[in-house]
Structure formats: C-alpha cells, structure tokens
Amino acid sequence: MAFNPIPAWNVIVFENNNEAHMIASKHLPEYLFTAYMNNPFPLSNARYYHKQTDTQSIYYLSPEASVISADVLNMYGAMLLLDEPDIAGFDEHFI
C-alpha cells in the first residue's frame, strides 16, 4: 500500500528590502501557472492568496496548488503549514 500524504497549505514569504526577493515575488505567479499547465491531472480549485505589506510579499498556496507545484515550492523555500492559514485581507487568485 502506497503512502499518499494529505495535501497541506504552504506559505512563501519574500522580504521587500531584498532586491532578489522582490524580483522572485513578481515571477512566482508565472511559475505556478506553468506548473499547473504542465500537470497531467489539473486540479480544480488550485489557488493562491497574496498580500503585499510594507516589508513583505506573502503567498499562501492552497493544498491543490501545493500538490501541483512541488518544484516551485522547493525553489522558493516554501514552508509547510500545519493548519489552514487566516487569509483575511489576502487577494485570491485561481491558477
């Protein structure tokens, strides 16, 4: 019997005072869309939530978005969340 982990939410945080982080933050949605389009089994409800503050750019990836974009999560150093995040005040984007 194969082990299939339960998909979880992930968060990626970019610091605005770091030029490389700012550039990476602008490209993250493109990478998510590409991962979604290249996934052999596109999942419905794959979405991410974004909020820009004075100091950070924060992205929460839904479990569906996290499943289809493991390479993107690794590339950007995403952190696994144990609970569903509070996404109040975040902009919702479907991939």
Backbone as XML, in Angstrom:
<?xml version="1.0"?>
<chain id="A" units="angstrom">
  <residue number="1" name="MET">
    <atom name="N" x="0.847" y="-1.180" z="0.000"/>
    <atom name="CA" x="0.000" y="0.000" z="0.000"/>
    <atom name="C" x="0.892" y="1.243" z="0.000"/>
  </residue>
  <residue number="2" name="ALA">
    <atom name="N" x="0.638" y="2.129" z="-0.942"/>
    <atom name="CA" x="1.440" y="3.350" z="-1.073"/>
    <atom name="C" x="0.955" y="4.402" z="-0.082"/>
  </residue>
  <residue number="3" name="PHE">
    <atom name="N" x="1.901" y="5.175" z="0.404"/>
    <atom name="CA" x="1.583" y="6.262" z="1.325"/>
    <atom name="C" x="1.298" y="7.518" z="0.519"/>
  </residue>
  <residue number="4" name="ASN">
    <atom name="N" x="0.127" y="8.080" z="0.662"/>
    <atom name="CA" x="-0.254" y="9.327" z="-0.010"/>
    <atom name="C" x="-0.487" y="10.397" z="1.048"/>
  </residue>
  <residue number="5" name="PRO">
    <atom name="N" x="0.467" y="11.298" z="1.216"/>
    <atom name="CA" x="0.292" y="12.330" z="2.245"/>
    <atom name="C" x="-0.893" y="13.243" z="1.927"/>
  </residue>
  <residue number="6" name="ILE">
    <atom name="N" x="-1.504" y="13.726" z="2.967"/>
    <atom name="CA" x="-2.610" y="14.668" z="2.804"/>
    <atom name="C" x="-2.028" y="16.011" z="2.371"/>
  </residue>
  <residue number="7" name="PRO">
    <atom name="N" x="-2.544" y="16.571" z="1.280"/>
    <atom name="CA" x="-2.029" y="17.879" z="0.857"/>
    <atom name="C" x="-2.234" y="18.931" z="1.941"/>
  </residue>
  <residue number="8" name="ALA">
    <atom name="N" x="-1.292" y="19.838" z="2.023"/>
    <atom name="CA" x="-1.348" y="20.874" z="3.053"/>
    <atom name="C" x="-1.108" y="22.237" z="2.429"/>
  </residue>
  <residue number="9" name="TRP">
    <atom name="N" x="-1.452" y="23.257" z="3.165"/>
    <atom name="CA" x="-1.170" y="24.630" z="2.763"/>
    <atom name="C" x="0.326" y="24.890" z="2.900"/>
  </residue>
  <residue number="10" name="ASN">
    <atom name="N" x="0.820" y="25.814" z="2.083"/>
    <atom name="CA" x="2.207" y="26.259" z="2.158"/>
    <atom name="C" x="2.232" y="27.775" z="2.119"/>
  </residue>
  <residue number="11" name="VAL">
    <atom name="N" x="3.305" y="28.344" z="2.649"/>
    <atom name="CA" x="3.485" y="29.795" z="2.619"/>
    <atom name="C" x="4.875" y="30.101" z="2.088"/>
  </residue>
  <residue number="12" name="ILE">
    <atom name="N" x="4.943" y="31.138" z="1.282"/>
    <atom name="CA" x="6.213" y="31.658" z="0.786"/>
    <atom name="C" x="6.242" y="33.140" z="1.136"/>
  </residue>
  <residue number="13" name="VAL">
    <atom name="N" x="7.324" y="33.567" z="1.791"/>
    <atom name="CA" x="7.452" y="34.955" z="2.222"/>
    <atom name="C" x="8.689" y="35.559" z="1.572"/>
  </residue>
  <residue number="14" name="PHE">
    <atom name="N" x="8.489" y="36.692" z="0.943"/>
    <atom name="CA" x="9.581" y="37.444" z="0.324"/>
    <atom name="C" x="9.769" y="38.741" z="1.101"/>
  </residue>
  <residue number="15" name="GLU">
    <atom name="N" x="11.011" y="39.102" z="1.344"/>
    <atom name="CA" x="11.329" y="40.345" z="2.044"/>
    <atom name="C" x="11.475" y="41.469" z="1.014"/>
  </residue>
  <residue number="16" name="ASN">
    <atom name="N" x="10.763" y="42.573" z="1.229"/>
    <atom name="CA" x="10.778" y="43.685" z="0.273"/>
    <atom name="C" x="12.087" y="44.459" z="0.252"/>
  </residue>
  <residue number="17" name="ASN">
    <atom name="N" x="12.891" y="44.326" z="1.293"/>
    <atom name="CA" x="14.149" y="45.072" z="1.323"/>
    <atom name="C" x="15.276" y="44.316" z="0.605"/>
  </residue>
  <residue number="18" name="ASN">
    <atom name="N" x="14.947" y="43.188" z="-0.014"/>
    <atom name="CA" x="15.916" y="42.375" z="-0.734"/>
    <atom name="C" x="15.517" y="42.369" z="-2.212"/>
  </residue>
  <residue number="19" name="GLU">
    <atom name="N" x="16.355" y="42.950" z="-3.075"/>
    <atom name="CA" x="16.007" y="43.084" z="-4.495"/>
    <atom name="C" x="15.736" y="41.732" z="-5.150"/>
  </residue>
  <residue number="20" name="ALA">
    <atom name="N" x="16.529" y="40.719" z="-4.826"/>
    <atom name="CA" x="16.316" y="39.385" z="-5.397"/>
    <atom name="C" x="14.958" y="38.823" z="-4.986"/>
  </residue>
  <residue number="21" name="HIS">
    <atom name="N" x="14.572" y="39.052" z="-3.734"/>
    <atom name="CA" x="13.262" y="38.602" z="-3.256"/>
    <atom name="C" x="12.135" y="39.323" z="-3.998"/>
  </residue>
  <residue number="22" name="MET">
    <atom name="N" x="12.303" y="40.617" z="-4.208"/>
    <atom name="CA" x="11.266" y="41.387" z="-4.896"/>
    <atom name="C" x="11.065" y="40.872" z="-6.322"/>
  </residue>
  <residue number="23" name="ILE">
    <atom name="N" x="12.155" y="40.577" z="-7.007"/>
    <atom name="CA" x="12.069" y="40.059" z="-8.372"/>
    <atom name="C" x="11.429" y="38.679" z="-8.365"/>
  </residue>
  <residue number="24" name="ALA">
    <atom name="N" x="11.858" y="37.821" z="-7.461"/>
    <atom name="CA" x="11.296" y="36.466" z="-7.372"/>
    <atom name="C" x="9.807" y="36.519" z="-7.076"/>
  </residue>
  <residue number="25" name="SER">
    <atom name="N" x="9.400" y="37.434" z="-6.223"/>
    <atom name="CA" x="7.996" y="37.571" z="-5.875"/>
    <atom name="C" x="7.143" y="37.889" z="-7.101"/>
  </residue>
  <residue number="26" name="LYS">
    <atom name="N" x="7.677" y="38.704" z="-7.989"/>
    <atom name="CA" x="6.934" y="39.080" z="-9.201"/>
    <atom name="C" x="6.769" y="37.895" z="-10.151"/>
  </residue>
  <residue number="27" name="HIS">
    <atom name="N" x="7.706" y="36.921" z="-10.109"/>
    <atom name="CA" x="7.673" y="35.793" z="-11.035"/>
    <atom name="C" x="6.961" y="34.557" z="-10.494"/>
  </residue>
  <residue number="28" name="LEU">
    <atom name="N" x="6.693" y="34.513" z="-9.213"/>
    <atom name="CA" x="6.056" y="33.342" z="-8.621"/>
    <atom name="C" x="4.738" y="32.974" z="-9.304"/>
  </residue>
  <residue number="29" name="PRO">
    <atom name="N" x="3.812" y="33.906" z="-9.556"/>
    <atom name="CA" x="2.564" y="33.518" z="-10.218"/>
    <atom name="C" x="2.783" y="32.844" z="-11.577"/>
  </residue>
  <residue number="30" name="GLU">
    <atom name="N" x="3.776" y="33.298" z="-12.344"/>
    <atom name="CA" x="4.068" y="32.672" z="-13.639"/>
    <atom name="C" x="4.504" y="31.220" z="-13.451"/>
  </residue>
  <residue number="31" name="TYR">
    <atom name="N" x="5.364" y="30.980" z="-12.474"/>
    <atom name="CA" x="5.824" y="29.615" z="-12.210"/>
    <atom name="C" x="4.681" y="28.719" z="-11.759"/>
  </residue>
  <residue number="32" name="LEU">
    <atom name="N" x="3.784" y="29.251" z="-10.943"/>
    <atom name="CA" x="2.633" y="28.471" z="-10.501"/>
    <atom name="C" x="1.737" y="28.108" z="-11.680"/>
  </residue>
  <residue number="33" name="PHE">
    <atom name="N" x="1.499" y="29.065" z="-12.566"/>
    <atom name="CA" x="0.661" y="28.807" z="-13.733"/>
    <atom name="C" x="1.307" y="27.763" z="-14.637"/>
  </residue>
  <residue number="34" name="THR">
    <atom name="N" x="2.610" y="27.867" z="-14.855"/>
    <atom name="CA" x="3.319" y="26.892" z="-15.687"/>
    <atom name="C" x="3.237" y="25.501" z="-15.077"/>
  </residue>
  <residue number="35" name="ALA">
    <atom name="N" x="3.425" y="25.395" z="-13.767"/>
    <atom name="CA" x="3.321" y="24.101" z="-13.087"/>
    <atom name="C" x="1.923" y="23.531" z="-13.251"/>
  </residue>
  <residue number="36" name="TYR">
    <atom name="N" x="0.923" y="24.381" z="-13.150"/>
    <atom name="CA" x="-0.461" y="23.942" z="-13.308"/>
    <atom name="C" x="-0.713" y="23.437" z="-14.725"/>
  </residue>
  <residue number="37" name="MET">
    <atom name="N" x="-0.223" y="24.170" z="-15.716"/>
    <atom name="CA" x="-0.448" y="23.790" z="-17.114"/>
    <atom name="C" x="0.305" y="22.512" z="-17.485"/>
  </residue>
  <residue number="38" name="ASN">
    <atom name="N" x="1.440" y="22.257" z="-16.849"/>
    <atom name="CA" x="2.233" y="21.065" z="-17.142"/>
    <atom name="C" x="1.839" y="19.853" z="-16.307"/>
  </residue>
  <residue number="39" name="ASN">
    <atom name="N" x="0.915" y="20.026" z="-15.388"/>
    <atom name="CA" x="0.466" y="18.928" z="-14.549"/>
    <atom name="C" x="-0.439" y="18.013" z="-15.383"/>
  </residue>
  <residue number="40" name="PRO">
    <atom name="N" x="-0.176" y="16.709" z="-15.398"/>
    <atom name="CA" x="-1.006" y="15.810" z="-16.211"/>
    <atom name="C" x="-2.446" y="15.705" z="-15.708"/>
  </residue>
  <residue number="41" name="PHE">
    <atom name="N" x="-2.682" y="16.045" z="-14.463"/>
    <atom name="CA" x="-4.024" y="15.979" z="-13.893"/>
    <atom name="C" x="-4.360" y="17.297" z="-13.222"/>
  </residue>
  <residue number="42" name="PRO">
    <atom name="N" x="-4.736" y="18.313" z="-14.016"/>
    <atom name="CA" x="-5.045" y="19.615" z="-13.415"/>
    <atom name="C" x="-6.119" y="19.483" z="-12.333"/>
  </residue>
  <residue number="43" name="LEU">
    <atom name="N" x="-5.854" y="20.083" z="-11.224"/>
    <atom name="CA" x="-6.778" y="20.032" z="-10.094"/>
    <atom name="C" x="-7.641" y="21.275" z="-10.072"/>
  </residue>
  <residue number="44" name="SER">
    <atom name="N" x="-8.908" y="21.079" z="-9.787"/>
    <atom name="CA" x="-9.767" y="22.255" z="-9.650"/>
    <atom name="C" x="-9.451" y="22.923" z="-8.321"/>
  </residue>
  <residue number="45" name="ASN">
    <atom name="N" x="-9.741" y="24.169" z="-8.241"/>
    <atom name="CA" x="-9.550" y="24.969" z="-7.030"/>
    <atom name="C" x="-8.094" y="25.195" z="-6.651"/>
  </residue>
  <residue number="46" name="ALA">
    <atom name="N" x="-7.162" y="24.982" z="-7.586"/>
    <atom name="CA" x="-5.769" y="25.330" z="-7.301"/>
    <atom name="C" x="-5.708" y="26.860" z="-7.272"/>
  </residue>
  <residue number="47" name="ARG">
    <atom name="N" x="-5.314" y="27.397" z="-6.139"/>
    <atom name="CA" x="-5.320" y="28.850" z="-5.986"/>
    <atom name="C" x="-4.225" y="29.277" z="-5.011"/>
  </residue>
  <residue number="48" name="TYR">
    <atom name="N" x="-3.931" y="30.542" z="-5.077"/>
    <atom name="CA" x="-3.008" y="31.111" z="-4.109"/>
    <atom name="C" x="-3.578" y="32.432" z="-3.634"/>
  </residue>
  <residue number="49" name="TYR">
    <atom name="N" x="-3.117" y="32.859" z="-2.485"/>
    <atom name="CA" x="-3.557" y="34.108" z="-1.875"/>
    <atom name="C" x="-2.322" y="34.970" z="-1.684"/>
  </residue>
  <residue number="50" name="HIS">
    <atom name="N" x="-2.455" y="36.243" z="-2.022"/>
    <atom name="CA" x="-1.299" y="37.137" z="-1.978"/>
    <atom name="C" x="-1.648" y="38.396" z="-1.197"/>
  </residue>
  <residue number="51" name="LYS">
    <atom name="N" x="-0.643" y="38.860" z="-0.440"/>
    <atom name="CA" x="-0.772" y="40.118" z="0.282"/>
    <atom name="C" x="0.583" y="40.801" z="0.279"/>
  </residue>
  <residue number="52" name="GLN">
    <atom name="N" x="0.568" y="42.067" z="-0.065"/>
    <atom name="CA" x="1.786" y="42.895" z="-0.066"/>
    <atom name="C" x="1.715" y="43.828" z="1.129"/>
  </residue>
  <residue number="53" name="THR">
    <atom name="N" x="2.734" y="43.785" z="1.979"/>
    <atom name="CA" x="2.813" y="44.721" z="3.097"/>
    <atom name="C" x="3.992" y="45.650" z="2.843"/>
  </residue>
  <residue number="54" name="ASP">
    <atom name="N" x="4.262" y="46.535" z="3.755"/>
    <atom name="CA" x="5.413" y="47.433" z="3.613"/>
    <atom name="C" x="6.735" y="46.671" z="3.619"/>
  </residue>
  <residue number="55" name="THR">
    <atom name="N" x="6.775" y="45.551" z="4.323"/>
    <atom name="CA" x="8.037" y="44.829" z="4.486"/>
    <atom name="C" x="8.103" y="43.472" z="3.791"/>
  </residue>
  <residue number="56" name="GLN">
    <atom name="N" x="6.932" y="42.890" z="3.443"/>
    <atom name="CA" x="6.923" y="41.547" z="2.880"/>
    <atom name="C" x="5.884" y="41.380" z="1.785"/>
  </residue>
  <residue number="57" name="SER">
    <atom name="N" x="6.136" y="40.389" z="0.961"/>
    <atom name="CA" x="5.157" y="39.902" z="-0.008"/>
    <atom name="C" x="4.895" y="38.453" z="0.383"/>
  </residue>
  <residue number="58" name="ILE">
    <atom name="N" x="3.647" y="38.147" z="0.743"/>
    <atom name="CA" x="3.303" y="36.844" z="1.308"/>
    <atom name="C" x="2.354" y="36.112" z="0.369"/>
  </residue>
  <residue number="59" name="TYR">
    <atom name="N" x="2.677" y="34.854" z="0.116"/>
    <atom name="CA" x="1.846" y="33.996" z="-0.720"/>
    <atom name="C" x="1.460" y="32.755" z="0.074"/>
  </residue>
  <residue number="60" name="TYR">
    <atom name="N" x="0.163" y="32.483" z="0.172"/>
    <atom name="CA" x="-0.331" y="31.224" z="0.716"/>
    <atom name="C" x="-0.799" y="30.392" z="-0.466"/>
  </residue>
  <residue number="61" name="LEU">
    <atom name="N" x="-0.331" y="29.143" z="-0.539"/>
    <atom name="CA" x="-0.735" y="28.239" z="-1.605"/>
    <atom name="C" x="-1.695" y="27.204" z="-1.047"/>
  </residue>
  <residue number="62" name="SER">
    <atom name="N" x="-2.841" y="27.062" z="-1.707"/>
    <atom name="CA" x="-3.823" y="26.078" z="-1.275"/>
    <atom name="C" x="-3.227" y="24.678" z="-1.397"/>
  </residue>
  <residue number="63" name="PRO">
    <atom name="N" x="-3.830" y="23.690" z="-0.747"/>
    <atom name="CA" x="-3.324" y="22.325" z="-0.882"/>
    <atom name="C" x="-3.244" y="21.877" z="-2.343"/>
  </residue>
  <residue number="64" name="GLU">
    <atom name="N" x="-4.230" y="22.256" z="-3.154"/>
    <atom name="CA" x="-4.217" y="21.870" z="-4.571"/>
    <atom name="C" x="-3.051" y="22.524" z="-5.304"/>
  </residue>
  <residue number="65" name="ALA">
    <atom name="N" x="-2.798" y="23.783" z="-5.036"/>
    <atom name="CA" x="-1.668" y="24.476" z="-5.666"/>
    <atom name="C" x="-0.349" y="23.905" z="-5.154"/>
  </residue>
  <residue number="66" name="SER">
    <atom name="N" x="-0.314" y="23.510" z="-3.901"/>
    <atom name="CA" x="0.908" y="22.937" z="-3.338"/>
    <atom name="C" x="1.244" y="21.595" z="-3.980"/>
  </residue>
  <residue number="67" name="VAL">
    <atom name="N" x="0.242" y="20.809" z="-4.294"/>
    <atom name="CA" x="0.454" y="19.492" z="-4.904"/>
    <atom name="C" x="1.034" y="19.615" z="-6.307"/>
  </residue>
  <residue number="68" name="ILE">
    <atom name="N" x="0.527" y="20.535" z="-7.093"/>
    <atom name="CA" x="0.959" y="20.618" z="-8.490"/>
    <atom name="C" x="2.274" y="21.333" z="-8.682"/>
  </residue>
  <residue number="69" name="SER">
    <atom name="N" x="2.778" y="21.962" z="-7.654"/>
    <atom name="CA" x="3.959" y="22.793" z="-7.843"/>
    <atom name="C" x="5.064" y="22.504" z="-6.835"/>
  </residue>
  <residue number="70" name="ALA">
    <atom name="N" x="5.346" y="21.219" z="-6.610"/>
    <atom name="CA" x="6.378" y="20.846" z="-5.641"/>
    <atom name="C" x="7.736" y="21.459" z="-5.995"/>
  </residue>
  <residue number="71" name="ASP">
    <atom name="N" x="8.075" y="21.487" z="-7.282"/>
    <atom name="CA" x="9.356" y="22.079" z="-7.687"/>
    <atom name="C" x="9.409" y="23.570" z="-7.357"/>
  </residue>
  <residue number="72" name="VAL">
    <atom name="N" x="8.296" y="24.245" z="-7.560"/>
    <atom name="CA" x="8.232" y="25.677" z="-7.260"/>
    <atom name="C" x="8.369" y="25.896" z="-5.753"/>
  </residue>
  <residue number="73" name="LEU">
    <atom name="N" x="7.716" y="25.046" z="-4.975"/>
    <atom name="CA" x="7.816" y="25.161" z="-3.517"/>
    <atom name="C" x="9.265" y="25.009" z="-3.063"/>
  </residue>
  <residue number="74" name="ASN">
    <atom name="N" x="9.952" y="24.035" z="-3.626"/>
    <atom name="CA" x="11.358" y="23.821" z="-3.257"/>
    <atom name="C" x="12.224" y="24.994" z="-3.701"/>
  </residue>
  <residue number="75" name="MET">
    <atom name="N" x="11.993" y="25.483" z="-4.909"/>
    <atom name="CA" x="12.804" y="26.572" z="-5.449"/>
    <atom name="C" x="12.683" y="27.838" z="-4.597"/>
  </residue>
  <residue number="76" name="TYR">
    <atom name="N" x="11.482" y="28.109" z="-4.094"/>
    <atom name="CA" x="11.243" y="29.331" z="-3.337"/>
    <atom name="C" x="11.297" y="29.137" z="-1.822"/>
  </residue>
  <residue number="77" name="GLY">
    <atom name="N" x="11.611" y="27.953" z="-1.366"/>
    <atom name="CA" x="11.742" y="27.725" z="0.076"/>
    <atom name="C" x="10.437" y="27.830" z="0.829"/>
  </residue>
  <residue number="78" name="ALA">
    <atom name="N" x="9.377" y="27.279" z="0.253"/>
    <atom name="CA" x="8.070" y="27.328" z="0.906"/>
    <atom name="C" x="8.093" y="26.576" z="2.229"/>
  </residue>
  <residue number="79" name="MET">
    <atom name="N" x="7.251" y="27.036" z="3.130"/>
    <atom name="CA" x="7.124" y="26.395" z="4.436"/>
    <atom name="C" x="5.754" y="25.735" z="4.542"/>
  </residue>
  <residue number="80" name="LEU">
    <atom name="N" x="5.750" y="24.488" z="4.961"/>
    <atom name="CA" x="4.535" y="23.722" z="5.161"/>
    <atom name="C" x="3.791" y="24.255" z="6.381"/>
  </residue>
  <residue number="81" name="LEU">
    <atom name="N" x="2.495" y="24.381" z="6.263"/>
    <atom name="CA" x="1.675" y="24.851" z="7.383"/>
    <atom name="C" x="0.892" y="23.681" z="7.965"/>
  </residue>
  <residue number="82" name="LEU">
    <atom name="N" x="0.809" y="23.614" z="9.262"/>
    <atom name="CA" x="0.076" y="22.531" z="9.911"/>
    <atom name="C" x="-1.424" y="22.803" z="9.947"/>
  </residue>
  <residue number="83" name="ASP">
    <atom name="N" x="-1.802" y="24.066" z="9.906"/>
    <atom name="CA" x="-3.212" y="24.455" z="9.936"/>
    <atom name="C" x="-3.527" y="25.357" z="8.750"/>
  </residue>
  <residue number="84" name="GLU">
    <atom name="N" x="-4.804" y="25.458" z="8.439"/>
    <atom name="CA" x="-5.225" y="26.378" z="7.386"/>
    <atom name="C" x="-4.945" y="27.805" z="7.850"/>
  </residue>
  <residue number="85" name="PRO">
    <atom name="N" x="-4.339" y="28.628" z="6.979"/>
    <atom name="CA" x="-3.983" y="29.989" z="7.393"/>
    <atom name="C" x="-5.179" y="30.928" z="7.414"/>
  </residue>
  <residue number="86" name="ASP">
    <atom name="N" x="-5.018" y="32.025" z="8.108"/>
    <atom name="CA" x="-6.012" y="33.103" z="8.096"/>
    <atom name="C" x="-5.722" y="33.952" z="6.862"/>
  </residue>
  <residue number="87" name="ILE">
    <atom name="N" x="-6.563" y="33.853" z="5.855"/>
    <atom name="CA" x="-6.323" y="34.543" z="4.589"/>
    <atom name="C" x="-7.154" y="35.818" z="4.456"/>
  </residue>
  <residue number="88" name="ALA">
    <atom name="N" x="-7.699" y="36.284" z="5.563"/>
    <atom name="CA" x="-8.445" y="37.541" z="5.547"/>
    <atom name="C" x="-7.509" y="38.663" z="5.114"/>
  </residue>
  <residue number="89" name="GLY">
    <atom name="N" x="-7.951" y="39.463" z="4.168"/>
    <atom name="CA" x="-7.139" y="40.573" z="3.690"/>
    <atom name="C" x="-6.201" y="40.205" z="2.559"/>
  </residue>
  <residue number="90" name="PHE">
    <atom name="N" x="-6.208" y="38.945" z="2.138"/>
    <atom name="CA" x="-5.372" y="38.498" z="1.029"/>
    <atom name="C" x="-6.198" y="38.467" z="-0.250"/>
  </residue>
  <residue number="91" name="ASP">
    <atom name="N" x="-5.558" y="38.722" z="-1.385"/>
    <atom name="CA" x="-6.212" y="38.632" z="-2.684"/>
    <atom name="C" x="-6.169" y="37.178" z="-3.149"/>
  </residue>
  <residue number="92" name="GLU">
    <atom name="N" x="-7.320" y="36.649" z="-3.578"/>
    <atom name="CA" x="-7.414" y="35.272" z="-4.056"/>
    <atom name="C" x="-7.161" y="35.227" z="-5.559"/>
  </residue>
  <residue number="93" name="HIS">
    <atom name="N" x="-6.347" y="34.259" z="-5.992"/>
    <atom name="CA" x="-6.043" y="34.054" z="-7.407"/>
    <atom name="C" x="-6.180" y="32.583" z="-7.734"/>
  </residue>
  <residue number="94" name="PHE">
    <atom name="N" x="-7.041" y="32.260" z="-8.708"/>
    <atom name="CA" x="-7.125" y="30.888" z="-9.180"/>
    <atom name="C" x="-6.057" y="30.685" z="-10.246"/>
  </residue>
  <residue number="95" name="ILE">
    <atom name="N" x="-5.417" y="29.523" z="-10.199"/>
    <atom name="CA" x="-4.346" y="29.241" z="-11.159"/>
    <atom name="C" x="-4.986" y="28.676" z="-12.421"/>
  </residue>
</chain>
